[in-house]
């Protein structure tokens, strides 16, 4: 709020509302917190390349596919950082298990992507492009066969499922 207010006061005519700036800055600052904390923990565990690959691939797919959000920014920061650092550090799927993970991610993306945040206000005409981009990203790992990409894509694909709606059916 302080940063948004300072920006507005510095240039009140050419800036958007404080609420819009605060929302945007929250996204930027939360992303930076996750990136920096993940990079530091990855470095500490000597797994920085896999950690950063997980972060980037998870984030790019999330931009295209959307997904549910945790209730607070702090919980998002902690959970996402732990996912980025620990998943590639602790799990390593190869061969047939990786192909099954890729296939599961691909099916989920075909069925449920995109699932954008309600605040994103993405026009419906963009949905086919977002689905195509999401499916293409996941499908690319059939060529790359990267365990880190497979895990990042699978975990992100789980977030696009609207579990509440699915459980009521």
MIDRENLUM-684049 format. One line per field, with one value per residue (C-alpha): residue number from 1; residue in one letter; x, y negated, z. Coordinates in Angstrom, 1 decimal. Each point is the difference from the previous one (the first is absolute). Example, Ala and Ser with C-alpha at 12.3 -4.5 7.8 and 13.67 -1.06 7.14 Angstrom:
i = [1; 2]
aa = [a; s]
east = [12.3; 1.4]
north = [4.5; -3.4]
up = [7.8; -0.7]
//
This chain:
i = [1; 2; 3; 4; 5; 6; 7; 8; 9; 10; 11; 12; 13; 14; 15; 16; 17; 18; 19; 20; 21; 22; 23; 24; 25; 26; 27; 28; 29; 30; 31; 32; 33; 34; 35; 36; 37; 38; 39; 40; 41; 42; 43; 44; 45; 46; 47; 48; 49; 50; 51; 52; 53; 54; 55; 56; 57; 58; 59; 60; 61; 62; 63; 64; 65; 66; 67; 68; 69; 70; 71; 72; 73; 74; 75; 76; 77; 78; 79; 80; 81; 82; 83; 84; 85; 86; 87; 88; 89; 90; 91; 92; 93; 94; 95; 96; 97; 98; 99; 100; 101; 102; 103; 104; 105; 106; 107; 108; 109; 110; 111; 112; 113; 114; 115; 116; 117; 118; 119; 120; 121; 122; 123; 124; 125; 126; 127; 128; 129; 130; 131; 132; 133; 134; 135; 136; 137; 138; 139; 140; 141; 142; 143; 144; 145; 146; 147; 148; 149; 150; 151; 152; 153; 154; 155; 156; 157; 158; 159; 160; 161; 162; 163; 164; 165; 166; 167; 168; 169]
aa = [x; x; x; x; x; x; x; x; x; x; x; x; x; x; x; x; x; x; x; x; x; x; x; x; x; x; x; x; x; x; x; x; x; x; x; x; x; x; x; x; x; x; x; x; x; x; x; x; x; x; x; x; x; x; x; x; x; x; x; x; x; x; x; x; x; x; x; x; x; x; x; x; x; x; x; x; x; x; x; x; x; x; x; x; x; x; x; x; x; x; x; x; x; x; x; x; x; x; x; x; x; x; x; x; x; x; x; x; x; x; x; x; x; x; x; x; x; x; x; x; x; x; x; x; x; x; x; x; x; x; x; x; x; x; x; x; x; x; x; x; x; x; x; x; x; x; x; x; x; x; x; x; x; x; x; x; x; x; x; x; x; x; x; x; x; x; x; x; x]
east = [0.0; 2.9; 1.6; -3.2; -0.8; 3.5; -0.3; -3.4; 1.2; 3.1; -2.1; -3.7; -1.0; 1.7; -0.5; -2.8; -1.9; 1.7; -2.0; 1.1; 3.6; -0.2; -1.4; 2.7; 2.8; -1.2; 0.4; 3.4; 1.3; -1.4; 1.6; 3.4; -0.3; -0.6; 2.8; 2.6; -0.9; -0.1; 3.3; 1.7; -1.4; 0.9; 3.5; 0.2; -1.1; 2.3; -3.0; -0.3; -0.4; -2.8; -1.7; 0.1; -1.1; -3.0; -0.8; 0.1; -1.9; -2.6; -0.5; -0.2; -2.6; -1.9; -0.2; -1.6; -2.2; -0.9; -0.9; -1.3; 1.6; 0.8; -1.8; 3.0; 3.1; 2.2; -1.4; 0.5; 3.6; 0.8; -1.8; 1.3; 3.6; -0.1; -1.4; 2.7; 2.8; -1.1; -1.8; 3.0; 2.3; -2.0; -1.8; 1.5; -2.2; 1.4; -1.1; -3.5; -1.0; 1.0; -2.0; -3.0; 0.4; 0.2; -3.1; -1.9; 1.0; -1.0; -3.4; -0.7; 1.0; -2.2; -3.0; 0.4; 2.3; -0.2; -1.4; 1.0; -0.3; -3.3; 2.0; 1.9; -3.0; 1.4; -2.4; -1.5; 1.3; 3.5; -1.0; 0.8; 3.4; 0.7; -1.1; 2.2; 3.0; -0.6; -0.4; 3.0; 2.3; -1.0; 0.4; 3.5; 1.2; -0.7; 3.0; 2.1; -0.7; 1.0; -0.9; 0.0; -2.4; -2.2; -0.4; -0.5; -2.6; -1.8; -0.2; -1.2; -2.5; -1.6; -0.7; -2.2; -2.5; -3.0; -0.1; -3.1; -2.0; 1.3; -0.9; -3.6; -0.6]
north = [0.0; -2.4; 0.6; -0.5; -3.2; -1.3; 0.6; -1.6; -3.1; -0.3; 0.0; -0.2; -0.8; 2.8; 2.9; 2.4; 0.3; 1.0; 3.2; 1.1; -0.9; 1.9; 3.1; -0.1; -0.7; 2.9; 2.4; -1.3; 0.0; 3.4; 1.4; -1.6; 1.5; 3.5; -0.4; -1.3; 2.5; 2.9; -1.0; -0.3; 3.3; 1.7; -1.3; 1.1; 3.5; 0.0; 0.4; -3.5; 0.9; 2.4; -2.4; -2.9; 2.3; 1.1; -3.6; -1.3; 2.9; 0.0; -3.7; -0.1; 2.7; -1.7; -3.2; 1.9; 2.4; -1.9; 2.0; -0.3; -2.4; 0.5; -2.3; -2.1; -1.3; 1.3; 3.6; -0.3; -1.2; 2.9; 2.8; -1.1; -0.4; 3.4; 1.6; -1.7; 1.1; 3.4; 1.6; 0.2; 0.7; 3.0; 1.4; 1.3; 1.8; 1.4; 2.4; 1.3; -1.7; -3.4; 0.7; 0.9; -3.2; -2.0; 1.8; -0.7; -3.7; -0.2; 1.5; -2.4; -3.0; 1.2; 0.4; -3.0; -2.7; -2.9; -0.7; -3.7; -1.9; -1.9; -3.3; 0.6; -1.0; 1.9; -0.2; 3.4; -0.4; 0.5; 3.4; 2.1; -1.5; 0.5; 3.6; 0.6; -1.7; 2.1; 3.3; -0.8; -0.8; 3.3; 2.0; -1.5; 2.2; 3.1; -1.3; -1.4; 2.9; -2.2; 1.4; -3.6; -1.2; 3.0; -0.6; -3.8; 0.5; 2.8; -2.1; -3.0; 2.0; 1.1; -3.6; -0.6; 2.6; -1.6; 2.5; -1.5; 0.2; 3.5; 1.3; -1.2; 1.9]
up = [0.0; 0.8; -3.3; -1.9; 1.9; -0.6; -3.7; -0.2; 1.9; -2.3; -3.1; 0.6; -3.5; -1.9; 2.4; 0.5; 3.3; 3.2; 0.1; -3.4; 0.7; 3.4; -1.7; -2.7; 2.5; 2.2; -3.0; -0.8; 3.6; 0.7; -3.1; 1.0; 3.5; -1.4; -2.6; 2.5; 2.8; -2.4; -1.6; 3.4; 1.3; -3.2; 0.2; 3.7; -1.1; -3.0; -2.3; -1.4; -3.7; 0.6; 2.5; -2.5; -2.9; 2.2; 0.9; -3.6; -1.5; 2.7; -0.3; -3.8; 0.0; 2.8; -2.1; -2.8; 2.0; 3.1; 3.1; 3.5; 2.5; 3.6; 2.5; 0.9; -1.7; 2.8; -0.5; -3.7; 0.4; 2.4; -1.9; -3.4; 1.3; 1.6; -3.2; -2.1; 2.3; 1.3; -2.9; -2.3; 2.9; 1.4; -3.1; -3.2; -2.5; -3.2; -2.7; 0.1; 3.3; -1.5; -3.2; 2.1; 2.0; -3.2; -1.4; 3.2; -0.2; -3.7; 0.7; 2.9; -2.1; -2.9; 2.3; 2.5; -1.4; 0.1; 3.5; 0.4; 3.2; 0.2; 0.4; -3.2; -2.2; -3.0; -3.0; -0.9; -3.6; 1.4; 1.7; -3.1; -0.3; 3.7; -0.2; -3.1; 1.7; 3.2; -1.9; -2.2; 3.0; 1.6; -3.2; -0.5; 2.8; -2.1; -2.0; 2.8; 2.4; 2.9; 3.5; 1.3; -2.7; 0.4; 3.7; -0.4; -2.7; 2.0; 3.2; -1.9; -1.9; 3.3; 0.8; -3.0; 1.1; 1.7; 2.8; 1.7; -3.2; -0.8; 3.5; -0.3; -3.3]
//
